[in-house]
Amino acid sequence: MKPKTAFLTCASWEPRFILGAQKVFSEQSFSSIVCFWFEEFGRLTKEPRRLLRKESRGASFEEFSLPMYNARDSKGARRTPSYAIVWKHVRQVIDHLREVSDSFVLDISTMPRELLWITLDLLDDAGLPGRIVYHRAEKHGDWCGTDPGRPHIVPKLGGLAVLDYPTHLLVVSGYDGDRSEQFISSFEPRRSVILYQEFPNGINEENREKNEGRHRARFGNRGASIDLRGINCYDSDWGFSQIFETATQLSSSANLILASLGPKTSAVALYRVHRKLEASSLVYAPCRDYNKAYSTGLRESLWLEWDPSNIEG
């Protein structure tokens, strides 16, 4: 019997959204294609979604719109994230996929991290095996998102906190030190570890300056309460082994907050860490403004096999 594999993605104006899909479709066929998109960015993603549909090559193609924010409660009030509504919508999609698919490919390249975690968790609940792909962009702009909302725990991924334990924080950082600072000020952890993407000398020196350099300048003089360490989220397990070792030490007799701001692959690694550490929570802070020129081009594609019966291994 021909395998029934579903392809899941999230629409974006970034070129790697359609370039990555074209690359995957040239190597594998799918029985169904699911494209999530956020209503607030519908105009920007309309043409990319049309192109994705054109590339579907006879597979069942469905788009699902999601609200990033709730409607305003009163005139002039600032909108709050609609993560509960998103969770319900995604659950309905995955409930259907489990009836018509026996495996999946999840493209996380342009998927917001909260949607990534919700989707991956529901795919695990459905018991579907699959593969996760991340397409690295050729170049990145100086910033991705600004004006983040208040951090919150991702639905169903809050763990089991121990009431008399202190709070510790683990952040995989990106270029924006303000966003790392936001998690520290919001949760007031007793201890924090900031992990920055580390490359060999001479490779991606821009990252060394914009990530490690900025964070050391900002947090390096705050004493033992904040520790900065290098990590490689582009290795074969997407940084899981390194992150888990650090998280295990940090979570000893503490409730652990986990945040991903750096390489998107780190979000997958943090999900696995969360599933292994009971007193841990995945947190997210959506931005209200995004850089329309955040990335250009396409580099290599990174793949990770995903077995729901062994994600904690």
Sequence and secondary structure as in RCSB ss.txt:
>XXXX:A:sequence
MKPKTAFLTCASWEPRFILGAQKVFSEQSFSSIVCFWFEEFGRLTKEPRRLLRKESRGASFEEFSLPMYNARDSK
GARRTPSYAIVWKHVRQVIDHLREVSDSFVLDISTMPRELLWITLDLLDDAGLPGRIVYHRAEKHGDWCGTDPGR
PHIVPKLGGLAVLDYPTHLLVVSGYDGDRSEQFISSFEPRRSVILYQEFPNGINEENREKNEGRHRARFGNRGAS
IDLRGINCYDSDWGFSQIFETATQLSSSANLILASLGPKTSAVALYRVHRKLEASSLVYAPCRDYNKAYSTGLRE
SLWLEWDPSNIEG
>XXXX:A:secstr
    EEEEEE  SSHHHHHHHHHHHHH   SEEEEEEEGGGHHHHHHHHHHHHHTTTTSEEEEEEE SB   SST
T    B HHHHHHHHHHHHHHHHHH SEEEEE TT  HHHHHHHHHHHHHHT  EEEEEE  SEE S SEEEE  
 EE TT      TTS EEEEEE  S HHHHHHHHHHH  SEEEEEEE   TTS HHHIIIIIIHHHHHHTTSGGG
EEEEEE TTSTTTTHHHHHHHHHHHTTTSEEEEEE S THHHHHHHHHHHH TTEEEEE  EEEE TTSEES   
EEEEEE TTSTT 
